[in-house]
Structure formats: C-alpha cells, structure tokens
Amino acid sequence: MSTGRITQVLQAMTAEDVFINKLKHQIMCFGNADEYTVKLATTQDHLKQAYHLTYQTYLEKGYVAKNTSKMWVPEWSKNNDSAVIIVLKNEKVVGTLTAGFGSNTILPADTIFNDELNIFRNQNENIAEVMSLSLLPNMKDSKLIINNLINTLFILCQNIKKVDRLVITVNPRHKTFYIKKVLFKLLGKCKSYDKVKGAPAELLTLDFKDYNHSINEHRIGNKPDRTIYKYFADKSKERLIQKILAKQLYQTCLA
C-alpha cells in the first residue's frame, strides 16, 4: 500500500473515531429519555457496584452467605479473562452480567459440567460462559435492561472475542426465558451447584451459528420473531457498538 493510501486510510479511521465519539451517547444509551447507558465496567467504582449488585441478588435468593465486603467477586475472574457489562442510570449500576472467556481455561461451569463443555472443546470451539446476571430490584424497565445487556454481550463475544458458543448455568426456574426468548438449548441433566449453596443448576448453550441464522431471518422479515432479537441493534449500529466496546475493553486491560 502506498504512503498516500495509508494516509487516506488513517484519516478515514480518525474521522470515524471522531464521529463515533460524538454519537457515543446516542449509540450506547436507551430508554424513553435515554436515561440508561450500557457499557463495559472500566473503573473500580463501577466494578464494585456491579459486584455489590450481584451480591444483593444472590443473597436475596439464598445463593450466598453474608460477608463483610457485601460484594460477590468470582474467584475465577481474578486470574482469568473476563468482562463485566453494566447498565448505568445516573452513574448507578442497575444491571450487570459477566462473560468469562477461554476454551483452554477451566470455566466456572466446569465444576459440574466438565464433560459437557469438553464436547465443544474437542470440536475446537471457542466457548465463553455467561455469569452473574443481576438487576436492581423492582426496575420498571427490567426487560429493556436485560435485552441491552444480552445484545451487548453477543456483540462483545462474537464480534470482538471471536466466541463460537456461549454456555450458562441457570436455576431450572429461569431456563424458559433463555430457551424461548434467547434460543439457548438445554444440555445435560440438572445438578447441585456448590457455588450457589447447592442450588439446582442446568447447563444451557447457544451456538452463534444458530443465532446468526435467527437474527438474519428476523432482519429480512422471513418469519414472526418471538425472541428478544427483535430488540437488538441493526447491522450498522452493531458495528458502531463494536468499536466502542473494543476501546472500552482496551481500557480494562490498562486498568
């Protein structure tokens, strides 16, 4: 590539970055008055708020015992590749979930579903685990918050981290939402999970090839869509979200 062409490319990239920065608020905000912002947690304050919200959620459900820090900090995430996605309202974390990455790493779900996860590893699939979905109690926009958390999760995992498949352990009471609305599939039997004080857990999995087929069917209007995919960003907005998340992910690496 000639020097002139390189200069043109760099100028175009710079112009796009300026454009994205100007529209970042519109791109990452949602709600009737754009009162919510979805992003990666890039500061210690936001991380602590997310961990505290998860602690409150798990404590209320009886999954954890009280502790002095009043935070649920997964031991696994301290030494492994993970990202915490948050939704803010007036700088307060009102929703969060965590993604854990690494097909060559023992994921938290391996504690009870190692045989099942090894099926995908043996097929050379890059897998990521979804963890710690938590919302502030009595949020009137809870469905909207969950939709944006999951949409952001999918963009981060598939477009940036090149994940082939998601896995998640859920209480059987919650599996219907993931299966009917997000198109996860049940794998294996229900087991007792010590991480959440022996509560029952089932393993669900989502192949991104299946997701891509479903979202494309929705976008071209081939069939009625009863999933949350109908609320996801279109391709042009998805590309902008991807660029913003990539920058935020870089910031977390520097923190």
C-alpha positions in Angstrom: 0.0 0.0 0.0 1.4 3.4 -1.0 2.1 6.1 1.6 -0.7 8.2 0.2 -3.2 5.4 0.5 -2.1 4.7 4.1 -2.6 8.4 4.9 -6.1 8.2 3.4 -7.0 5.2 5.5 -5.7 6.7 8.7 -7.6 9.9 8.0 -10.8 7.9 7.4 -10.3 6.0 10.6 -9.7 9.2 12.6 -12.8 10.8 11.1 -14.8 7.7 12.0 -13.5 7.8 15.6 -14.5 11.4 15.9 -17.9 10.6 14.6 -18.3 7.7 17.0 -17.2 9.8 20.0 -19.7 12.5 19.1 -22.5 10.0 18.9 -21.4 7.7 21.7 -24.2 8.9 24.0 -26.9 8.1 21.4 -25.3 4.8 20.4 -25.0 3.3 23.9 -28.0 4.9 25.6 -31.5 3.6 25.7 -34.8 4.2 27.5 -37.7 6.7 26.9 -35.4 9.6 27.8 -32.0 7.8 27.1 -31.7 7.5 30.8 -29.7 4.2 30.7 -26.2 3.6 29.4 -24.8 0.1 28.6 -21.1 -0.3 28.7 -18.1 -2.4 30.0 -17.1 -1.7 33.6 -13.8 0.1 33.2 -13.4 1.7 36.6 -13.0 0.2 40.1 -16.1 2.1 41.2 -18.3 0.5 38.5 -16.8 -2.9 39.2 -17.5 -2.6 42.9 -21.1 -1.5 42.2 -21.6 -4.5 39.9 -20.2 -7.0 42.4 -22.4 -5.4 45.2 -25.5 -5.7 43.0 -24.7 -9.4 42.3 -24.1 -10.0 46.0 -27.5 -8.4 46.8 -29.3 -10.5 44.2 -27.6 -13.8 45.3 -28.1 -13.1 49.0 -31.9 -12.5 48.4 -32.1 -15.8 46.5 -30.2 -17.7 49.2 -27.3 -18.5 46.9 -24.6 -16.9 49.1 -23.9 -16.2 52.8 -23.5 -12.7 54.2 -19.9 -11.3 54.0 -18.3 -8.1 55.3 -17.4 -6.8 51.8 -21.0 -7.1 50.6 -19.7 -8.0 47.2 -19.8 -11.1 45.1 -16.4 -11.3 43.4 -16.0 -14.5 41.4 -12.6 -16.1 42.3 -12.3 -17.3 38.8 -12.4 -13.8 37.3 -9.4 -12.6 39.4 -6.9 -14.6 37.3 -8.7 -15.2 34.0 -10.0 -13.3 31.0 -13.4 -11.8 31.8 -15.5 -8.7 31.1 -18.2 -7.1 33.2 -21.1 -5.5 31.3 -23.1 -2.9 33.2 -26.2 -0.7 32.7 -25.9 2.7 34.4 -28.6 5.1 35.4 -27.3 8.4 36.9 -23.9 6.7 37.3 -25.5 3.9 39.4 -25.2 0.3 38.3 -28.8 -1.0 37.9 -27.9 -4.2 35.8 -24.9 -6.3 35.2 -23.6 -9.6 33.8 -20.2 -11.1 33.4 -18.6 -13.0 30.4 -15.8 -15.5 31.1 -13.5 -16.4 28.1 -11.1 -19.2 27.3 -11.6 -22.6 25.8 -8.3 -23.7 27.1 -9.2 -22.4 30.6 -11.3 -24.2 33.2 -14.5 -22.2 33.4 -16.7 -22.0 36.5 -19.3 -24.3 34.9 -16.6 -27.0 34.5 -17.1 -27.6 38.3 -20.2 -29.7 37.5 -20.4 -29.7 33.7 -16.8 -30.5 32.6 -17.8 -33.5 30.4 -20.4 -31.4 28.6 -18.0 -28.5 28.0 -15.3 -30.8 26.7 -17.6 -31.8 23.9 -17.2 -28.3 22.4 -13.5 -28.0 23.3 -12.9 -31.3 21.4 -14.5 -29.7 18.4 -12.1 -26.8 18.7 -14.9 -24.3 19.6 -14.1 -21.1 21.4 -16.5 -21.0 24.3 -17.5 -18.3 26.8 -19.5 -18.6 29.9 -22.2 -16.1 30.9 -22.4 -15.4 34.6 -23.9 -13.2 37.3 -26.9 -11.6 35.6 -28.3 -9.2 38.2 -30.7 -6.4 38.2 -31.7 -3.8 40.8 -35.0 -5.0 42.4 -38.3 -3.5 41.1 -36.8 -1.9 38.0 -39.7 -0.9 35.8 -37.6 -1.3 32.7 -36.1 -4.7 33.6 -36.9 -6.3 30.3 -35.3 -3.4 28.4 -32.2 -3.6 30.6 -31.9 -7.4 30.1 -32.3 -7.0 26.3 -29.5 -4.5 26.1 -27.2 -6.4 28.4 -27.6 -9.5 26.2 -27.3 -7.7 22.9 -24.0 -6.1 24.2 -22.8 -9.5 25.4 -23.4 -11.0 21.9 -21.5 -8.2 20.1 -18.6 -8.4 22.6 -18.4 -12.2 22.4 -18.9 -12.9 18.7 -17.5 -9.8 17.0 -14.6 -8.9 19.3 -13.6 -12.1 21.2 -14.5 -14.4 18.3 -16.5 -16.8 20.5 -18.2 -19.7 18.8 -20.5 -20.8 21.6 -22.0 -19.4 24.8 -22.8 -21.5 27.9 -24.6 -20.6 31.0 -25.7 -22.4 34.2 -29.2 -21.4 35.4 -31.7 -22.4 38.0 -34.4 -24.5 36.3 -36.9 -21.9 37.2 -35.2 -19.4 34.8 -34.5 -21.7 31.9 -37.7 -21.0 30.0 -36.7 -17.4 29.3 -33.3 -18.4 27.9 -34.7 -21.2 25.8 -37.7 -19.4 24.4 -36.5 -15.8 24.2 -32.8 -16.2 23.6 -32.8 -19.6 21.9 -30.4 -21.3 24.2 -30.6 -25.1 24.2 -30.6 -27.4 27.2 -27.6 -29.8 27.6 -27.2 -32.5 30.2 -29.0 -33.1 33.5 -29.9 -30.9 36.4 -27.2 -30.9 39.1 -26.5 -29.5 42.5 -24.1 -26.5 42.3 -22.0 -25.8 45.4 -21.1 -22.4 44.2 -24.6 -21.2 44.9 -25.1 -23.2 48.2 -26.2 -26.4 46.4 -29.0 -24.9 44.4 -30.1 -26.8 41.3 -28.4 -25.8 38.0 -28.9 -26.7 34.4 -26.4 -26.1 31.5 -27.7 -24.2 28.5 -25.7 -23.5 25.4 -26.1 -21.2 22.3 -24.2 -21.8 19.1 -23.6 -18.4 17.4 -24.2 -20.1 14.0 -27.8 -20.7 15.1 -28.0 -17.1 16.5 -26.8 -15.6 13.2 -29.3 -17.6 11.2 -32.2 -16.5 13.5 -31.2 -12.8 13.6 -30.8 -12.7 9.8 -34.2 -14.3 9.4 -35.6 -11.5 11.7 -33.8 -8.8 9.8 -35.2 -9.8 6.4 -38.7 -10.4 7.9 -39.0 -14.0 6.9 -40.9 -15.1 10.0 -42.5 -13.7 13.1 -39.9 -13.2 15.9 -40.9 -14.0 19.4 -37.4 -13.7 20.7 -35.6 -10.7 22.2 -33.6 -10.5 19.0 -36.2 -8.1 17.5 -34.9 -5.5 20.0 -31.3 -5.9 19.0 -29.2 -3.3 17.2 -29.3 -3.4 13.4 -26.0 -4.1 11.5 -24.9 -0.5 11.1 -25.4 0.3 14.8 -23.9 -3.0 15.8 -20.7 -2.0 14.0 -20.5 1.2 16.0 -21.2 -0.6 19.3 -18.4 -3.0 18.4 -15.9 -0.2 18.0 -16.9 1.4 21.3 -16.7 -1.9 23.2 -13.3 -2.6 21.7 -12.0 0.7 23.1 -13.6 0.0 26.5 -12.1 -3.5 26.5 -8.7 -2.0 25.9 -9.2 0.4 28.8 -10.0 -2.5 31.1 -6.7 -4.2 30.1 -4.8 -1.0 31.1 -6.6 -0.6 34.4 
